[in-house]
Amino acid sequence: MDKASRLLLFADVVEAGSFSRAADHRNVNRSVISKQIGQLEEELQVRLFNRSTRSVSLTGLGNAIYPHALRMREAMESVEELAQLSQHEPLGTLKISVPSNFGRHFLPKVLRQYLRQYPQMHIDLRLEDQIIDLIGGGYDLAIRITQLRDSSLIARPLARNRPVLVAAPAFIERYGMPSTLDELIKCPAVIYARDGMILDRVNYITASGVVEKASIKSRYMANDPEMLLGAILDGLCFGVVPAFSASEAIHQERLVPLLPTLKLLPWADLHVVYPHRQFLAQKTRGFIDCLQSMIGGHPPLWERDIPGFADMYGFVDDQPPRLAPSHTPIGENTPL
């Protein structure tokens, strides 16, 4: 490994936060990382990291060298991307992070089309419900519904993401078809919950345009959307779920939309997110094109599968609502 390669490795360690995580990312033994960083320090005759048995931290000189290592990596990536632009067909590996529920419902058909279109490409797909470090993890792109906070990332709109209130026919047989929100929230519900987030309310907009919230009564709480959807399909509970998650079951009449005239607060839209670069690699651009052609648009694919969805939940008007005091719109980390 030459000095330039070791500088790139140094940047990986900084972004990963430890030698062990950098080794996992590169799929090598931790001792390899430690040895190469040690050799880089000998070549530069400086100490880059303060090491202890529990952690590593940058020295003052390490902190000053890190931006130069980043610029070198960006320059090398730009050269590779320019070379790819001249190729008729991309090759290599595309590493993607996708929320698990969305990935299971819609990624298989997109991946099939992409791999047929680009037979020399390989896919490294990670189904992850937590927000991950795209740059540090070596990802080419991710699908997210969070607000973009990292200025080093680019967000490209993919499709809107609207919630629906649903229950199975067996649930309605047992509890009756609710005619008001007050009737509905007395019934048992499923609730999505994970560290730092719990979706235990129905957020709706009043006739005067003010956002209100109604707490729902949990009978079943989990951090896996597919498990919650299964409980809804079994008739145990009702739930507030993304339209894309319920569209197939609604189309097959295994789920029924509840209170369709209630004006629900929209959730954050789906975005494709990728690291900021001057040149977008052909392999990444091709995948984004497949996504948009197959599931994007207005309305997105899943809304077209729900009969009468355009007239449900007040989503025709996409104007931002006026918020009542102490209320904040949901959706920034809405599960997929």
GIWOGI-V574190 format. One record per residue. N is the residue number from 1. RES is the residue in three letters. SS is DSSP state (A for helix, B for strand, O for the rest). OMEGA is omega as a letter, one per 40 degrees, with the letter a starting at -180 (* if undefined). Layout:
N;RES;SS;OMEGA
N;RES;SS;OMEGA
This chain:
1;MET;O;a
2;ASP;O;a
3;LYS;A;i
4;ALA;A;i
5;SER;A;i
6;ARG;A;i
7;LEU;A;i
8;LEU;A;i
9;LEU;A;i
10;PHE;A;i
11;ALA;A;i
12;ASP;A;a
13;VAL;A;i
14;VAL;A;a
15;GLU;A;i
16;ALA;A;i
17;GLY;O;i
18;SER;O;i
19;PHE;A;a
20;SER;A;a
21;ARG;A;i
22;ALA;A;i
23;ALA;A;i
24;ASP;A;a
25;HIS;A;a
26;ARG;A;i
27;ASN;O;i
28;VAL;O;i
29;ASN;O;i
30;ARG;A;a
31;SER;A;i
32;VAL;A;i
33;ILE;A;a
34;SER;A;a
35;LYS;A;a
36;GLN;A;i
37;ILE;A;i
38;GLY;A;i
39;GLN;A;i
40;LEU;A;i
41;GLU;A;i
42;GLU;A;a
43;GLU;A;a
44;LEU;A;a
45;GLN;O;i
46;VAL;O;i
47;ARG;O;a
48;LEU;O;a
49;PHE;B;i
50;ASN;B;a
51;ARG;B;i
52;SER;O;a
53;THR;O;a
54;ARG;O;a
55;SER;O;i
56;VAL;B;i
57;SER;B;a
58;LEU;B;i
59;THR;O;i
60;GLY;A;i
61;LEU;A;i
62;GLY;A;i
63;ASN;A;i
64;ALA;A;a
65;ILE;A;a
66;TYR;A;i
67;PRO;A;i
68;HIS;A;i
69;ALA;A;i
70;LEU;A;a
71;ARG;A;i
72;MET;A;i
73;ARG;A;i
74;GLU;A;i
75;ALA;A;i
76;MET;A;i
77;GLU;A;i
78;SER;A;i
79;VAL;A;i
80;GLU;A;a
81;GLU;A;i
82;LEU;A;i
83;ALA;A;i
84;GLN;A;a
85;LEU;A;a
86;SER;O;a
87;GLN;O;i
88;HIS;O;a
89;GLU;O;a
90;PRO;O;i
91;LEU;O;a
92;GLY;B;a
93;THR;B;i
94;LEU;B;a
95;LYS;B;a
96;ILE;B;i
97;SER;B;a
98;VAL;B;i
99;PRO;O;a
100;SER;A;a
101;ASN;A;i
102;PHE;A;a
103;GLY;A;a
104;ARG;A;a
105;HIS;A;a
106;PHE;A;a
107;LEU;A;a
108;PRO;A;a
109;LYS;A;i
110;VAL;A;a
111;LEU;A;i
112;ARG;A;a
113;GLN;A;a
114;TYR;A;a
115;LEU;A;i
116;ARG;A;a
117;GLN;A;a
118;TYR;O;a
119;PRO;O;i
120;GLN;O;a
121;MET;B;i
122;HIS;B;a
123;ILE;B;i
124;ASP;B;a
125;LEU;B;i
126;ARG;B;i
127;LEU;B;a
128;GLU;O;i
129;ASP;O;i
130;GLN;O;i
131;ILE;O;a
132;ILE;O;i
133;ASP;O;a
134;LEU;A;a
135;ILE;A;a
136;GLY;A;a
137;GLY;A;i
138;GLY;O;a
139;TYR;O;i
140;ASP;O;i
141;LEU;B;i
142;ALA;B;i
143;ILE;B;a
144;ARG;B;i
145;ILE;O;i
146;THR;O;i
147;GLN;O;a
148;LEU;O;a
149;ARG;O;a
150;ASP;O;a
151;SER;O;i
152;SER;O;i
153;LEU;B;i
154;ILE;B;i
155;ALA;B;i
156;ARG;B;a
157;PRO;B;i
158;LEU;B;a
159;ALA;B;i
160;ARG;O;a
161;ASN;O;a
162;ARG;O;i
163;PRO;B;i
164;VAL;B;i
165;LEU;B;a
166;VAL;B;i
167;ALA;B;i
168;ALA;O;i
169;PRO;A;i
170;ALA;A;i
171;PHE;A;a
172;ILE;A;i
173;GLU;A;a
174;ARG;A;a
175;TYR;A;a
176;GLY;O;i
177;MET;O;a
178;PRO;O;i
179;SER;O;i
180;THR;O;i
181;LEU;A;i
182;ASP;A;i
183;GLU;A;a
184;LEU;A;a
185;ILE;A;i
186;LYS;O;a
187;CYS;O;i
188;PRO;B;a
189;ALA;B;i
190;VAL;B;a
191;ILE;B;i
192;TYR;B;i
193;ALA;B;i
194;ARG;B;a
195;ASP;O;i
196;GLY;O;a
197;MET;B;i
198;ILE;B;a
199;LEU;B;a
200;ASP;O;a
201;ARG;B;i
202;VAL;B;i
203;ASN;B;a
204;TYR;B;a
205;ILE;B;a
206;THR;O;i
207;ALA;O;i
208;SER;O;i
209;GLY;O;a
210;VAL;B;i
211;VAL;B;i
212;GLU;B;i
213;LYS;B;i
214;ALA;B;a
215;SER;B;i
216;ILE;O;a
217;LYS;B;a
218;SER;B;i
219;ARG;B;a
220;TYR;B;a
221;MET;B;i
222;ALA;B;i
223;ASN;O;i
224;ASP;O;a
225;PRO;A;a
226;GLU;A;i
227;MET;A;i
228;LEU;A;i
229;LEU;A;i
230;GLY;A;i
231;ALA;A;i
232;ILE;A;i
233;LEU;A;i
234;ASP;O;i
235;GLY;O;a
236;LEU;O;a
237;CYS;O;i
238;PHE;B;i
239;GLY;B;i
240;VAL;B;a
241;VAL;B;i
242;PRO;B;a
243;ALA;A;a
244;PHE;A;a
245;SER;A;a
246;ALA;A;a
247;SER;A;a
248;GLU;A;a
249;ALA;A;i
250;ILE;A;i
251;HIS;A;a
252;GLN;O;i
253;GLU;O;i
254;ARG;O;i
255;LEU;O;a
256;VAL;B;i
257;PRO;B;a
258;LEU;O;i
259;LEU;O;a
260;PRO;O;i
261;THR;O;i
262;LEU;O;a
263;LYS;O;a
264;LEU;B;i
265;LEU;O;a
266;PRO;O;i
267;TRP;O;i
268;ALA;O;a
269;ASP;O;i
270;LEU;B;i
271;HIS;B;i
272;VAL;B;a
273;VAL;B;i
274;TYR;B;a
275;PRO;B;i
276;HIS;O;i
277;ARG;O;i
278;GLN;O;a
279;PHE;O;i
280;LEU;O;a
281;ALA;O;a
282;GLN;A;a
283;LYS;A;a
284;THR;A;i
285;ARG;A;a
286;GLY;A;i
287;PHE;A;i
288;ILE;A;i
289;ASP;A;i
290;CYS;A;i
291;LEU;A;a
292;GLN;A;a
293;SER;A;a
294;MET;A;a
295;ILE;O;a
296;GLY;O;i
297;GLY;O;a
298;HIS;O;e
299;PRO;O;i
300;PRO;O;a
301;LEU;A;a
302;TRP;A;i
303;GLU;A;i
304;ARG;A;a
305;ASP;O;a
306;ILE;O;a
307;PRO;O;i
308;GLY;O;a
309;PHE;A;a
310;ALA;A;a
311;ASP;A;a
312;MET;O;i
313;TYR;O;i
314;GLY;O;a
315;PHE;O;i
316;VAL;O;i
317;ASP;O;a
318;ASP;O;i
319;GLN;O;a
320;PRO;O;a
321;PRO;O;i
322;ARG;B;a
323;LEU;O;i
324;ALA;O;i
325;PRO;O;i
326;SER;O;i
327;HIS;O;i
328;THR;O;a
329;PRO;O;i
330;ILE;O;i
331;GLY;O;a
332;GLU;O;i
333;ASN;O;a
334;THR;O;a
335;PRO;O;i
336;LEU;O;*
